[in-house]
Amino acid sequence: IVLLGKTGAGKSSLANTIFGKDVFKVTHSLDSEASICQAKSGSVKGRSITLIDTPGFINPDRSEEELKPDILGCITECAPGPPAFLIVLKVEKFTEQEKEVITKICQYFSEEALKYAAVVFTHGDQLPEGMKIEEFVNQNDDLSDLMKKCSGRCHVVDNKYWKNNQHDEYRSNQFQVSELLYTIERMMTENKGVCCTAKMLKEWQA
């Protein structure tokens, strides 16, 4: 499963939340580890999973020419190809920067790749009390459009505050990770188990 998003969106923390332990180093600076592709494997709720953390989009220290081959190269890390992409966004105002990230994902992988994608929002504690992530998405036309292209697949976690939330099932990382894994399995079934291969990417971009 390949994680995509801008630098600072919380990709590494999300990966740790999915694994239920600190596997990826979380950095708050644009250091060398944040700008390389990293893969870690583990067991999550009885499933064997490999998560691939990609370099962040919109990194001021790296040019487009450097970044694109690194991100596309992550696909070859999981031959024949990833069955799923997770597009990582924060629960915050959907700015031009976020739009640029989605544009770049569609440029690098083509819009066809969104058939293999789900969106995961981090910083879920920023959601107003009682609000579901779908309601947050529907407040913004660009986000709503992205969700339609991803067949409505979206989830929310909070890597800091929802670790042991016993009072509200929806605002619990355990619940959200279970739902996310179910979404990925359902998506794989809909795609008939076909992975997003490097060959498919080349054909889509032709």
C-alpha positions in Angstrom: 0.0 0.0 0.0 1.6 3.3 -1.1 1.1 6.5 0.9 1.0 9.7 -1.1 0.8 13.3 0.2 2.6 16.6 0.7 5.5 16.9 3.1 4.0 17.3 6.6 0.6 15.7 5.9 1.3 12.9 8.4 2.1 10.0 6.1 4.7 8.4 8.4 2.5 8.9 11.5 -0.5 7.4 9.6 1.7 4.3 8.8 2.5 4.0 12.5 -1.1 4.3 13.4 -2.1 1.5 10.9 0.7 -0.8 12.3 -0.3 0.2 15.9 3.3 0.9 16.8 6.2 3.2 15.8 7.8 1.6 12.8 8.5 4.7 10.6 10.6 7.6 11.9 8.4 10.7 12.2 10.2 13.9 11.4 9.0 17.5 11.5 11.7 18.8 9.2 12.7 18.2 5.6 15.6 15.9 6.5 16.9 13.1 4.3 14.7 10.4 5.7 11.6 12.4 4.8 12.7 12.6 1.2 13.3 8.9 0.4 11.0 6.0 -0.2 10.7 3.7 2.8 8.9 0.3 3.0 8.0 -1.6 6.2 6.0 -4.8 6.6 3.9 -6.1 9.5 0.8 -7.8 10.6 -2.3 -5.8 11.1 -5.5 -7.5 12.4 -4.3 -10.8 11.0 -3.4 -9.4 7.6 0.2 -9.2 6.3 0.7 -5.6 5.0 3.5 -3.6 3.5 3.3 0.1 3.7 5.4 2.3 1.4 6.0 5.9 2.6 6.9 8.1 -0.4 8.8 11.4 -0.4 6.4 14.3 0.2 5.1 16.4 -2.7 5.8 20.1 -2.7 9.2 19.8 -1.0 11.1 23.2 -1.4 14.4 21.4 -1.2 13.8 19.0 -4.1 13.0 19.8 -7.7 10.3 18.2 -9.8 13.0 16.4 -11.8 14.3 14.7 -8.6 11.0 14.0 -7.0 9.0 12.4 -9.8 11.3 9.4 -10.5 11.7 8.8 -6.8 7.9 8.6 -6.3 7.3 6.6 -9.4 10.2 4.3 -8.4 8.3 3.4 -5.2 5.8 1.5 -7.5 8.5 -0.9 -8.5 9.3 -1.5 -4.8 6.0 -3.5 -4.7 6.1 -5.6 -7.8 3.8 -6.4 -9.6 2.4 -3.1 -8.3 0.4 -1.7 -5.3 -3.2 -2.9 -4.9 -4.0 0.5 -3.2 -2.8 4.1 -2.8 -3.6 6.1 0.3 -3.8 9.9 -0.4 -3.0 11.5 2.9 -4.5 15.0 3.6 -5.0 16.9 6.8 -8.4 18.0 8.2 -7.9 21.6 7.3 -8.8 24.1 4.7 -8.3 22.7 1.2 -5.8 25.2 -0.2 -4.1 25.6 -3.6 -1.3 23.5 -2.2 -3.6 20.5 -1.6 -5.0 21.0 -5.0 -1.5 21.0 -6.4 -0.8 17.7 -4.7 -3.9 16.0 -6.3 -3.0 17.5 -9.7 0.6 16.0 -9.3 -0.8 12.6 -8.3 -3.0 12.6 -11.4 0.0 13.8 -13.6 2.4 11.2 -12.2 0.0 8.2 -12.1 -2.9 9.4 -14.3 -6.5 9.8 -13.1 -7.1 6.1 -13.7 -5.0 5.4 -10.6 -7.7 6.9 -8.4 -9.7 3.7 -9.0 -7.0 2.2 -6.7 -7.1 5.1 -4.2 -8.7 6.0 -0.9 -8.2 9.3 0.9 -7.2 9.3 4.6 -7.4 12.5 6.6 -5.1 13.1 9.5 -5.6 15.5 12.4 -9.1 14.2 12.9 -9.4 16.1 16.2 -9.9 19.2 14.1 -13.3 17.8 12.9 -16.1 19.7 14.7 -17.7 17.6 17.4 -20.2 15.1 15.9 -19.2 15.7 12.3 -18.3 12.8 10.1 -15.5 13.1 7.6 -17.9 12.8 4.7 -19.7 16.0 5.9 -16.4 17.8 6.0 -15.6 16.7 2.5 -19.0 17.8 1.2 -18.2 21.4 2.3 -15.7 21.8 -0.5 -16.3 21.3 -4.2 -12.8 20.2 -5.0 -12.7 17.7 -2.2 -16.1 16.4 -3.2 -14.9 16.0 -6.8 -11.8 14.1 -5.5 -14.1 11.8 -3.5 -16.2 11.0 -6.5 -13.1 10.0 -8.4 -12.1 7.7 -5.5 -15.7 6.2 -5.4 -16.3 7.9 -2.0 -13.5 6.1 -0.2 -12.4 8.3 2.7 -11.4 7.8 6.3 -10.1 9.9 9.1 -7.6 9.3 11.9 -5.8 11.4 14.5 -2.3 10.1 15.1 -2.0 11.9 18.4 -5.4 12.2 20.2 -7.4 9.2 19.0 -5.1 6.4 20.2 -7.1 5.3 23.2 -10.5 6.9 22.7 -13.0 4.6 24.4 -15.9 7.1 24.5 -16.5 7.7 20.8 -16.1 4.7 18.5 -15.9 6.9 15.4 -13.1 9.0 16.9 -11.0 5.9 17.6 -8.0 5.0 15.5 -8.6 1.2 16.0 -12.1 1.6 14.5 -10.9 3.8 11.6 -8.0 1.4 10.8 -10.4 -1.6 10.7 -12.8 0.4 8.4 -9.8 1.4 6.2 -8.6 -2.2 5.8 -12.2 -3.2 4.9 -12.3 -0.5 2.3 -9.0 -1.6 0.8 -10.2 -5.2 0.6 -13.5 -4.1 -1.0 -11.6 -2.0 -3.5 -9.3 -5.0 -4.4 -12.4 -7.1 -5.0 -13.9 -4.4 -7.2 -10.7 -4.2 -9.1 -10.7 -8.0 -9.4 -7.4 -8.3 -7.5 -5.6 -6.4 -10.3 -2.7 -4.3 -9.0 -1.6 -1.0 -10.4 1.5 -2.0 -12.3 4.3 0.1 -13.8 3.1 -1.1 -17.3 -0.4 0.2 -16.6 1.0 3.6 -15.5 3.0 3.9 -18.8 -0.1 3.0 -20.8 -2.3 5.5 -18.9 0.3 8.2 -19.5 0.8 7.4 -23.2 
